[in-house]
Amino acid sequence: MTEHAVEKNSPQPKKARMSQSQVKTMLVCFFDHKGIVHYDFITQGQTVNQQCYLEVPTRLRECVWRKRPELWPDKLILHHDSAPAHGVLRVHEFLAKNSITKLDHSPDLAPCNFWLFPKLKNALKGQRFDELSDIQRNVKTLLQGIPENDFQDCFRHWHHRLTKCISSQGGYFTGDTNR
């Protein structure tokens, strides 16, 4: 074994860090226990305001009609987080007019936030994307590759989280290792 002498004034060793991709995209995704129902990529630079967001449930309804006709027209339930665009009057009116039930909860309870987005980020970690189409193609492939039983597991975990939230009377809780 050899020893390396380190002088008192030696510079600190450099740590390697990953550089971030130059392109980013926002994904809006809707799924149920069977799989992906609909997803959209928000145009780069687009502000997600009420007009932008109103286009999303319009396209979602078309996808539900095609992919999940048993939910058509009045058994559609959306779990929204507290994003400002979700709460505006025009969105509420659209959802009511189209018999879409909206659940509002903390982002901690949204399956996209605790399950889907971390799953996608983990799969893409360490990859660099120079073109928007590259990242979107990779995300699309990942979404299509998620098996149905993973979605079913997600909803079991969602039920577990909701039960814990109800048990704590809406209070904050930690240690949810049962993912």
N, CA and C atoms as a LAMMPS dump frame, in Angstrom:
ITEM: TIMESTEP
0
ITEM: NUMBER OF ATOMS
537
ITEM: BOX BOUNDS ff ff ff
-5.0000000000000000e+02 5.0000000000000000e+02
-5.0000000000000000e+02 5.0000000000000000e+02
-5.0000000000000000e+02 5.0000000000000000e+02
ITEM: ATOMS id mol type element x y z
1 1 1 N 0.848 -1.162 0
2 1 2 C 0 0 0
3 1 3 C 0.896 1.228 0
4 2 1 N 0.482 2.207 -0.798
5 2 2 C 1.259 3.441 -0.857
6 2 3 C 0.471 4.566 -0.21
7 3 1 N 1.195 5.498 0.31
8 3 2 C 0.563 6.669 0.91
9 3 3 C 0.869 7.877 0.048
10 4 1 N -0.114 8.755 -0.037
11 4 2 C 0.083 9.999 -0.786
12 4 3 C 0.086 11.136 0.213
13 5 1 N 1.147 11.887 0.204
14 5 2 C 1.236 13.023 1.117
15 5 3 C 0.427 14.183 0.538
16 6 1 N -0.352 14.795 1.369
17 6 2 C -1.139 15.954 0.956
18 6 3 C -0.587 17.154 1.706
19 7 1 N -0.168 18.117 0.936
20 7 2 C 0.369 19.317 1.562
21 7 3 C -0.75 20.168 2.137
22 8 1 N -0.391 20.938 3.124
23 8 2 C -1.351 21.77 3.834
24 8 3 C -2.069 22.753 2.901
25 9 1 N -1.398 23.311 1.929
26 9 2 C -1.973 24.318 1.035
27 9 3 C -2.455 23.738 -0.295
28 10 1 N -2.565 22.419 -0.386
29 10 2 C -3.029 21.783 -1.627
30 10 3 C -4.487 22.132 -1.884
31 11 1 N -4.842 22.332 -3.161
32 11 2 C -6.256 22.629 -3.464
33 11 3 C -7.134 21.394 -3.207
34 12 1 N -8.389 21.634 -2.887
35 12 2 C -9.344 20.553 -2.659
36 12 3 C -9.533 19.771 -3.964
37 13 1 N -9.702 18.45 -3.867
38 13 2 C -9.964 17.675 -5.091
39 13 3 C -11.288 18.12 -5.72
40 14 1 N -11.344 18.115 -7.035
41 14 2 C -12.559 18.521 -7.741
42 14 3 C -13.519 17.35 -7.8
43 15 1 N -14.807 17.665 -7.648
44 15 2 C -15.849 16.655 -7.744
45 15 3 C -16.479 16.743 -9.124
46 16 1 N -16.728 15.588 -9.719
47 16 2 C -17.388 15.559 -11.022
48 16 3 C -18.88 15.81 -10.815
49 17 1 N -19.435 16.669 -11.613
50 17 2 C -20.867 16.948 -11.555
51 17 3 C -21.452 16.788 -12.957
52 18 1 N -22.682 16.274 -12.984
53 18 2 C -23.359 16.156 -14.268
54 18 3 C -23.833 17.525 -14.704
55 19 1 N -23.708 17.808 -15.985
56 19 2 C -24.265 19.057 -16.493
57 19 3 C -25.707 18.795 -16.932
58 20 1 N -26.53 19.805 -16.761
59 20 2 C -27.937 19.646 -17.106
60 20 3 C -28.12 19.783 -18.608
61 21 1 N -29.193 19.145 -19.091
62 21 2 C -29.546 19.27 -20.5
63 21 3 C -29.892 20.716 -20.809
64 22 1 N -29.657 21.113 -22.035
65 22 2 C -29.947 22.478 -22.45
66 22 3 C -31.429 22.687 -22.722
67 23 1 N -32.154 21.585 -22.954
68 23 2 C -33.576 21.705 -23.254
69 23 3 C -34.397 21.115 -22.117
70 24 1 N -35.553 21.686 -21.908
71 24 2 C -36.477 21.206 -20.889
72 24 3 C -37.864 21.205 -21.496
73 25 1 N -38.719 20.377 -20.936
74 25 2 C -40.1 20.342 -21.389
75 25 3 C -40.996 20.058 -20.203
76 26 1 N -42.245 20.448 -20.301
77 26 2 C -43.2 20.174 -19.243
78 26 3 C -44.173 19.112 -19.753
79 27 1 N -44.395 18.107 -18.911
80 27 2 C -45.291 17.01 -19.243
81 27 3 C -46.551 17.112 -18.399
82 28 1 N -47.698 17.008 -19.044
83 28 2 C -48.986 16.887 -18.36
84 28 3 C -49.47 15.487 -18.688
85 29 1 N -49.767 14.697 -17.659
86 29 2 C -50.059 13.294 -17.891
87 29 3 C -51.267 12.844 -17.079
88 30 1 N -52.122 12.055 -17.701
89 30 2 C -53.306 11.496 -17.058
90 30 3 C -53.247 9.98 -17.217
91 31 1 N -53.448 9.283 -16.115
92 31 2 C -53.433 7.829 -16.166
93 31 3 C -54.396 7.264 -15.143
94 32 1 N -54.721 6.001 -15.327
95 32 2 C -55.551 5.292 -14.365
96 32 3 C -54.878 3.968 -14.046
97 33 1 N -55.589 3.068 -13.403
98 33 2 C -54.991 1.801 -12.977
99 33 3 C -54.642 0.883 -14.145
100 34 1 N -55.083 1.225 -15.345
101 34 2 C -54.766 0.41 -16.531
102 34 3 C -53.573 0.945 -17.309
103 35 1 N -53.276 2.226 -17.147
104 35 2 C -52.147 2.804 -17.873
105 35 3 C -52.393 4.252 -18.264
106 36 1 N -51.569 4.731 -19.181
107 36 2 C -51.643 6.114 -19.647
108 36 3 C -52.914 6.302 -20.461
109 37 1 N -53.662 7.344 -20.126
110 37 2 C -54.862 7.685 -20.885
111 37 3 C -54.524 8.804 -21.873
112 38 1 N -53.776 9.802 -21.398
113 38 2 C -53.425 10.927 -22.256
114 38 3 C -52.227 11.663 -21.662
115 39 1 N -51.385 12.175 -22.528
116 39 2 C -50.308 13.054 -22.077
117 39 3 C -50.089 14.133 -23.116
118 40 1 N -49.579 15.242 -22.663
119 40 2 C -49.264 16.388 -23.51
120 40 3 C -47.933 16.963 -23.072
121 41 1 N -47.179 17.446 -24.018
122 41 2 C -45.999 18.249 -23.715
123 41 3 C -46.405 19.698 -23.939
124 42 1 N -46.153 20.527 -22.96
125 42 2 C -46.462 21.946 -23.086
126 42 3 C -45.373 22.577 -23.951
127 43 1 N -45.785 23.392 -24.902
128 43 2 C -44.847 24.047 -25.812
129 43 3 C -43.813 24.823 -25.009
130 44 1 N -42.55 24.67 -25.397
131 44 2 C -41.461 25.331 -24.679
132 44 3 C -41.709 26.84 -24.65
133 45 1 N -41.604 27.417 -23.458
134 45 2 C -41.815 28.843 -23.278
135 45 3 C -43.269 29.221 -23.027
136 46 1 N -44.18 28.271 -23.193
137 46 2 C -45.61 28.534 -22.977
138 46 3 C -45.899 28.681 -21.492
139 47 1 N -46.621 29.699 -21.123
140 47 2 C -47.084 29.859 -19.755
141 47 3 C -48.343 29.026 -19.59
142 48 1 N -48.394 28.232 -18.536
143 48 2 C -49.579 27.405 -18.301
144 48 3 C -50.606 28.261 -17.573
145 49 1 N -51.414 28.934 -18.373
146 49 2 C -52.48 29.766 -17.838
147 49 3 C -53.813 29.073 -18.119
148 50 1 N -54.929 29.749 -17.821
149 50 2 C -56.215 29.088 -17.993
150 50 3 C -56.484 28.705 -19.442
151 51 1 N -56.11 29.536 -20.398
152 51 2 C -56.364 29.222 -21.803
153 51 3 C -55.566 27.985 -22.23
154 52 1 N -54.301 27.962 -21.873
155 52 2 C -53.459 26.805 -22.191
156 52 3 C -54.012 25.553 -21.53
157 53 1 N -54.353 25.667 -20.247
158 53 2 C -54.799 24.483 -19.517
159 53 3 C -56.167 23.982 -19.982
160 54 1 N -57.054 24.873 -20.41
161 54 2 C -58.375 24.443 -20.881
162 54 3 C -58.283 23.53 -22.099
163 55 1 N -57.224 23.672 -22.88
164 55 2 C -57.042 22.79 -24.036
165 55 3 C -56.724 21.358 -23.608
166 56 1 N -56.106 21.197 -22.436
167 56 2 C -55.699 19.87 -21.959
168 56 3 C -56.899 18.977 -21.662
169 57 1 N -57.864 19.403 -20.813
170 57 2 C -58.995 18.509 -20.559
171 57 3 C -59.875 18.278 -21.793
172 58 1 N -59.842 19.208 -22.739
173 58 2 C -60.576 19.001 -23.986
174 58 3 C -59.991 17.803 -24.726
175 59 1 N -58.672 17.77 -24.856
176 59 2 C -58.015 16.622 -25.517
177 59 3 C -58.143 15.36 -24.668
178 60 1 N -58.103 15.518 -23.344
179 60 2 C -58.258 14.366 -22.453
180 60 3 C -59.611 13.695 -22.676
181 61 1 N -60.668 14.481 -22.774
182 61 2 C -62.001 13.911 -22.987
183 61 3 C -62.041 13.064 -24.259
184 62 1 N -61.405 13.541 -25.329
185 62 2 C -61.36 12.775 -26.582
186 62 3 C -60.644 11.442 -26.375
187 63 1 N -59.554 11.461 -25.621
188 63 2 C -58.796 10.231 -25.355
189 63 3 C -59.595 9.266 -24.48
190 64 1 N -60.298 9.793 -23.491
191 64 2 C -61.116 8.932 -22.631
192 64 3 C -62.199 8.267 -23.474
193 65 1 N -62.814 9.035 -24.345
194 65 2 C -63.86 8.492 -25.204
195 65 3 C -63.336 7.326 -26.044
196 66 1 N -62.101 7.456 -26.553
197 66 2 C -61.5 6.4 -27.375
198 66 3 C -60.943 5.242 -26.55
199 67 1 N -60.199 5.553 -25.463
200 67 2 C -59.453 4.535 -24.725
201 67 3 C -60.199 3.933 -23.543
202 68 1 N -61.091 4.685 -22.921
203 68 2 C -61.808 4.225 -21.73
204 68 3 C -63.302 4.551 -21.87
205 69 1 N -63.95 3.972 -22.882
206 69 2 C -65.365 4.32 -23.111
207 69 3 C -66.271 4.018 -21.917
208 70 1 N -65.843 3.099 -21.036
209 70 2 C -66.655 2.788 -19.847
210 70 3 C -66.718 3.975 -18.88
211 71 1 N -65.802 4.921 -19.017
212 71 2 C -65.802 6.114 -18.164
213 71 3 C -66.589 7.266 -18.797
214 72 1 N -66.98 7.075 -20.046
215 72 2 C -67.644 8.138 -20.787
216 72 3 C -69.118 8.125 -20.488
217 73 1 N -69.813 9.197 -20.343
218 73 2 C -69.307 10.558 -20.3
219 73 3 C -69.164 11.098 -18.885
220 74 1 N -69.618 10.367 -17.845
221 74 2 C -69.741 11.016 -16.544
222 74 3 C -69.035 10.314 -15.394
223 75 1 N -68.019 9.522 -15.682
224 75 2 C -67.305 8.846 -14.598
225 75 3 C -65.827 9.233 -14.562
226 76 1 N -65.541 10.391 -15.043
227 76 2 C -64.161 10.863 -15.108
228 76 3 C -63.849 11.684 -13.864
229 77 1 N -62.78 11.293 -13.151
230 77 2 C -62.351 11.999 -11.943
231 77 3 C -60.89 12.397 -12.139
232 78 1 N -60.613 13.685 -11.995
233 78 2 C -59.244 14.193 -12.124
234 78 3 C -58.708 14.528 -10.749
235 79 1 N -57.48 14.142 -10.505
236 79 2 C -56.806 14.51 -9.263
237 79 3 C -55.832 15.621 -9.6
238 80 1 N -56.178 16.831 -9.211
239 80 2 C -55.369 18.005 -9.504
240 80 3 C -54.547 18.408 -8.302
241 81 1 N -53.406 19.017 -8.575
242 81 2 C -52.693 19.678 -7.487
243 81 3 C -53.184 21.115 -7.428
244 82 1 N -52.486 21.955 -6.721
245 82 2 C -52.982 23.318 -6.505
246 82 3 C -52.403 24.337 -7.483
247 83 1 N -52.033 23.908 -8.68
248 83 2 C -51.507 24.841 -9.677
249 83 3 C -52.55 25.924 -9.967
250 84 1 N -52.124 27.167 -10.107
251 84 2 C -53.085 28.258 -10.311
252 84 3 C -54.043 28.032 -11.491
253 85 1 N -53.552 27.48 -12.591
254 85 2 C -54.407 27.276 -13.768
255 85 3 C -55.53 26.277 -13.502
256 86 1 N -55.361 25.387 -12.532
257 86 2 C -56.39 24.393 -12.234
258 86 3 C -57.576 24.996 -11.492
259 87 1 N -57.371 26.106 -10.821
260 87 2 C -58.388 26.645 -9.937
261 87 3 C -59.204 27.802 -10.483
262 88 1 N -58.957 28.214 -11.699
263 88 2 C -59.683 29.375 -12.224
264 88 3 C -61.127 29.006 -12.566
265 89 1 N -61.991 29.998 -12.554
266 89 2 C -63.418 29.795 -12.752
267 89 3 C -63.731 29.09 -14.074
268 90 1 N -63.08 29.503 -15.15
269 90 2 C -63.367 28.892 -16.465
270 90 3 C -63.058 27.4 -16.47
271 91 1 N -62.013 26.978 -15.751
272 91 2 C -61.688 25.551 -15.669
273 91 3 C -62.767 24.836 -14.865
274 92 1 N -63.175 25.416 -13.734
275 92 2 C -64.249 24.82 -12.929
276 92 3 C -65.531 24.682 -13.753
277 93 1 N -65.854 25.715 -14.513
278 93 2 C -67.068 25.685 -15.346
279 93 3 C -66.966 24.601 -16.418
280 94 1 N -65.804 24.49 -17.056
281 94 2 C -65.611 23.465 -18.084
282 94 3 C -65.784 22.067 -17.491
283 95 1 N -65.145 21.829 -16.346
284 95 2 C -65.232 20.513 -15.725
285 95 3 C -66.67 20.195 -15.318
286 96 1 N -67.368 21.16 -14.743
287 96 2 C -68.762 20.942 -14.334
288 96 3 C -69.652 20.676 -15.548
289 97 1 N -69.483 21.477 -16.588
290 97 2 C -70.291 21.325 -17.807
291 97 3 C -70.091 19.945 -18.436
292 98 1 N -68.89 19.388 -18.296
293 98 2 C -68.567 18.096 -18.911
294 98 3 C -68.607 16.939 -17.915
295 99 1 N -69.23 17.159 -16.756
296 99 2 C -69.405 16.123 -15.724
297 99 3 C -68.085 15.484 -15.307
298 100 1 N -67.05 16.302 -15.167
299 100 2 C -65.739 15.818 -14.723
300 100 3 C -65.568 16.222 -13.263
301 101 1 N -65.413 15.227 -12.399
302 101 2 C -65.204 15.485 -10.983
303 101 3 C -63.735 15.827 -10.772
304 102 1 N -63.498 16.827 -9.948
305 102 2 C -62.13 17.278 -9.685
306 102 3 C -61.812 17.091 -8.205
307 103 1 N -60.74 16.366 -7.915
308 103 2 C -60.247 16.216 -6.555
309 103 3 C -59.06 17.157 -6.389
310 104 1 N -59.1 17.959 -5.353
311 104 2 C -57.978 18.854 -5.057
312 104 3 C -57.256 18.323 -3.84
313 105 1 N -55.964 18.17 -3.942
314 105 2 C -55.171 17.69 -2.827
315 105 3 C -53.797 18.308 -2.879
316 106 1 N -53.068 18.049 -1.835
317 106 2 C -51.679 18.462 -1.756
318 106 3 C -50.877 17.768 -2.861
319 107 1 N -49.842 18.423 -3.383
320 107 2 C -48.989 17.767 -4.379
321 107 3 C -48.379 16.454 -3.865
322 108 1 N -48.21 16.327 -2.534
323 108 2 C -47.662 15.091 -1.97
324 108 3 C -48.571 13.899 -2.243
325 109 1 N -49.839 14.164 -2.48
326 109 2 C -50.809 13.087 -2.672
327 109 3 C -51.11 12.822 -4.144
328 110 1 N -50.552 13.61 -5.035
329 110 2 C -50.797 13.427 -6.459
330 110 3 C -49.898 12.316 -6.999
331 111 1 N -50.488 11.249 -7.574
332 111 2 C -49.684 10.136 -8.094
333 111 3 C -48.601 10.552 -9.092
334 112 1 N -48.846 11.598 -9.869
335 112 2 C -47.789 12.058 -10.785
336 112 3 C -46.571 12.52 -10.003
337 113 1 N -46.805 13.208 -8.892
338 113 2 C -45.695 13.776 -8.127
339 113 3 C -44.957 12.75 -7.281
340 114 1 N -45.663 11.794 -6.683
341 114 2 C -44.96 10.845 -5.823
342 114 3 C -44.536 9.582 -6.556
343 115 1 N -45.074 9.349 -7.763
344 115 2 C -44.746 8.095 -8.447
345 115 3 C -44.241 8.313 -9.874
346 116 1 N -45.065 8.883 -10.751
347 116 2 C -44.719 8.917 -12.167
348 116 3 C -43.514 9.798 -12.474
349 117 1 N -43.533 11.054 -12.03
350 117 2 C -42.43 11.945 -12.371
351 117 3 C -41.096 11.469 -11.788
352 118 1 N -41.036 11.007 -10.523
353 118 2 C -39.768 10.451 -10.036
354 118 3 C -39.313 9.234 -10.845
355 119 1 N -40.257 8.406 -11.267
356 119 2 C -39.933 7.224 -12.081
357 119 3 C -39.292 7.658 -13.409
358 120 1 N -39.869 8.661 -14.052
359 120 2 C -39.324 9.156 -15.319
360 120 3 C -37.962 9.817 -15.116
361 121 1 N -37.862 10.661 -14.086
362 121 2 C -36.593 11.351 -13.821
363 121 3 C -35.475 10.355 -13.53
364 122 1 N -35.777 9.323 -12.774
365 122 2 C -34.779 8.31 -12.455
366 122 3 C -34.306 7.591 -13.722
367 123 1 N -35.235 7.265 -14.603
368 123 2 C -34.878 6.572 -15.844
369 123 3 C -34.059 7.461 -16.78
370 124 1 N -34.268 8.764 -16.723
371 124 2 C -33.57 9.689 -17.622
372 124 3 C -32.298 10.277 -17.015
373 125 1 N -32.087 9.999 -15.733
374 125 2 C -30.939 10.574 -15.023
375 125 3 C -29.627 10.236 -15.732
376 126 1 N -28.782 11.242 -15.881
377 126 2 C -27.475 11.05 -16.495
378 126 3 C -27.472 11.21 -18.004
379 127 1 N -28.636 11.331 -18.618
380 127 2 C -28.699 11.511 -20.072
381 127 3 C -28.766 13.004 -20.394
382 128 1 N -28.135 13.385 -21.471
383 128 2 C -28.197 14.765 -21.941
384 128 3 C -29.006 14.802 -23.214
385 129 1 N -29.827 15.813 -23.339
386 129 2 C -30.645 15.963 -24.528
387 129 3 C -30.375 17.332 -25.13
388 130 1 N -30.032 17.342 -26.407
389 130 2 C -29.748 18.595 -27.089
390 130 3 C -30.962 19.098 -27.865
391 131 1 N -31.875 18.192 -28.167
392 131 2 C -33.075 18.547 -28.933
393 131 3 C -34.319 18.215 -28.128
394 132 1 N -35.294 19.067 -28.192
395 132 2 C -36.57 18.844 -27.512
396 132 3 C -37.207 17.536 -27.96
397 133 1 N -37.121 17.249 -29.244
398 133 2 C -37.722 16.015 -29.77
399 133 3 C -37.074 14.773 -29.155
400 134 1 N -35.788 14.847 -28.796
401 134 2 C -35.107 13.7 -28.181
402 134 3 C -35.679 13.381 -26.807
403 135 1 N -35.833 14.402 -25.991
404 135 2 C -36.357 14.156 -24.644
405 135 3 C -37.817 13.708 -24.718
406 136 1 N -38.596 14.312 -25.607
407 136 2 C -39.997 13.921 -25.736
408 136 3 C -40.128 12.486 -26.239
409 137 1 N -39.288 12.1 -27.173
410 137 2 C -39.311 10.718 -27.691
411 137 3 C -38.941 9.729 -26.586
412 138 1 N -37.938 10.059 -25.787
413 138 2 C -37.526 9.186 -24.687
414 138 3 C -38.622 9.061 -23.635
415 139 1 N -39.256 10.168 -23.294
416 139 2 C -40.34 10.145 -22.303
417 139 3 C -41.509 9.318 -22.841
418 140 1 N -41.853 9.511 -24.097
419 140 2 C -42.954 8.741 -24.716
420 140 3 C -42.657 7.242 -24.653
421 141 1 N -41.438 6.86 -24.96
422 141 2 C -41.041 5.448 -24.905
423 141 3 C -41.151 4.912 -23.478
424 142 1 N -40.69 5.704 -22.518
425 142 2 C -40.787 5.281 -21.113
426 142 3 C -42.245 5.126 -20.683
427 143 1 N -43.088 6.089 -21.045
428 143 2 C -44.505 6.022 -20.676
429 143 3 C -45.163 4.774 -21.259
430 144 1 N -44.859 4.498 -22.51
431 144 2 C -45.463 3.331 -23.169
432 144 3 C -44.939 2.016 -22.609
433 145 1 N -43.774 2.048 -21.968
434 145 2 C -43.167 0.828 -21.452
435 145 3 C -43.547 0.485 -20.017
436 146 1 N -44.329 1.325 -19.369
437 146 2 C -44.71 1.043 -17.979
438 146 3 C -45.785 -0.035 -17.976
439 147 1 N -45.535 -1.155 -17.313
440 147 2 C -46.53 -2.237 -17.313
441 147 3 C -47.767 -1.889 -16.471
442 148 1 N -48.884 -2.503 -16.816
443 148 2 C -50.152 -2.231 -16.14
444 148 3 C -50.062 -2.474 -14.638
445 149 1 N -49.338 -3.51 -14.224
446 149 2 C -49.262 -3.79 -12.782
447 149 3 C -48.541 -2.678 -12.021
448 150 1 N -47.646 -1.916 -12.664
449 150 2 C -47.015 -0.766 -12.006
450 150 3 C -48.054 0.325 -11.719
451 151 1 N -48.985 0.522 -12.645
452 151 2 C -50.049 1.505 -12.422
453 151 3 C -50.951 1.04 -11.279
454 152 1 N -51.236 -0.233 -11.229
455 152 2 C -52.065 -0.768 -10.144
456 152 3 C -51.363 -0.592 -8.798
457 153 1 N -50.044 -0.839 -8.758
458 153 2 C -49.273 -0.609 -7.532
459 153 3 C -49.332 0.865 -7.131
460 154 1 N -49.229 1.747 -8.111
461 154 2 C -49.296 3.186 -7.837
462 154 3 C -50.6 3.527 -7.132
463 155 1 N -51.7 2.977 -7.6
464 155 2 C -52.988 3.313 -6.999
465 155 3 C -53.148 2.69 -5.614
466 156 1 N -52.508 1.557 -5.368
467 156 2 C -52.497 1.001 -4.009
468 156 3 C -51.727 1.931 -3.075
469 157 1 N -50.589 2.459 -3.55
470 157 2 C -49.798 3.399 -2.748
471 157 3 C -50.556 4.713 -2.542
472 158 1 N -51.278 5.136 -3.565
473 158 2 C -52.084 6.354 -3.452
474 158 3 C -53.138 6.169 -2.364
475 159 1 N -53.81 5.02 -2.378
476 159 2 C -54.813 4.722 -1.355
477 159 3 C -54.172 4.742 0.037
478 160 1 N -52.99 4.166 0.156
479 160 2 C -52.256 4.157 1.43
480 160 3 C -51.973 5.588 1.895
481 161 1 N -51.513 6.434 0.988
482 161 2 C -51.212 7.823 1.332
483 161 3 C -52.481 8.585 1.738
484 162 1 N -53.545 8.372 0.981
485 162 2 C -54.8 9.038 1.322
486 162 3 C -55.292 8.601 2.699
487 163 1 N -55.181 7.314 3.001
488 163 2 C -55.587 6.787 4.301
489 163 3 C -54.769 7.426 5.42
490 164 1 N -53.452 7.563 5.21
491 164 2 C -52.599 8.205 6.218
492 164 3 C -52.981 9.669 6.407
493 165 1 N -53.308 10.332 5.309
494 165 2 C -53.702 11.741 5.384
495 165 3 C -55.008 11.872 6.175
496 166 1 N -55.953 11.005 5.907
497 166 2 C -57.23 11.033 6.626
498 166 3 C -57.004 10.726 8.107
499 167 1 N -56.168 9.717 8.392
500 167 2 C -55.874 9.343 9.782
501 167 3 C -55.226 10.483 10.554
502 168 1 N -54.4 11.268 9.874
503 168 2 C -53.734 12.385 10.542
504 168 3 C -54.58 13.662 10.473
505 169 1 N -55.824 13.511 10.02
506 169 2 C -56.772 14.629 9.877
507 169 3 C -56.196 15.757 9.025
508 170 1 N -55.519 15.356 7.968
509 170 2 C -54.969 16.32 7.025
510 170 3 C -53.642 16.898 7.445
511 171 1 N -53.122 16.455 8.585
512 171 2 C -51.837 16.96 9.06
513 171 3 C -50.684 16.366 8.27
514 172 1 N -49.55 16.971 8.412
515 172 2 C -48.347 16.505 7.733
516 172 3 C -47.837 15.242 8.416
517 173 1 N -47.392 14.285 7.638
518 173 2 C -46.806 13.08 8.203
519 173 3 C -45.547 12.722 7.429
520 174 1 N -44.628 12.048 8.092
521 174 2 C -43.373 11.662 7.464
522 174 3 C -43.217 10.157 7.553
523 175 1 N -42.185 9.678 6.895
524 175 2 C -41.852 8.256 6.994
525 175 3 C -42.706 7.371 6.123
526 176 1 N -43.222 7.881 5.009
527 176 2 C -44.004 7.048 4.109
528 176 3 C -43.041 6.222 3.267
529 177 1 N -42.601 5.111 3.811
530 177 2 C -41.65 4.256 3.103
531 177 3 C -42.353 3.17 2.332
532 178 1 N -43.65 3.151 2.37
533 178 2 C -44.418 2.09 1.741
534 178 3 C -44.769 2.461 0.306
535 179 1 N -43.775 2.803 -0.471
536 179 2 C -44.009 3.207 -1.858
537 179 3 C -44.031 1.994 -2.689
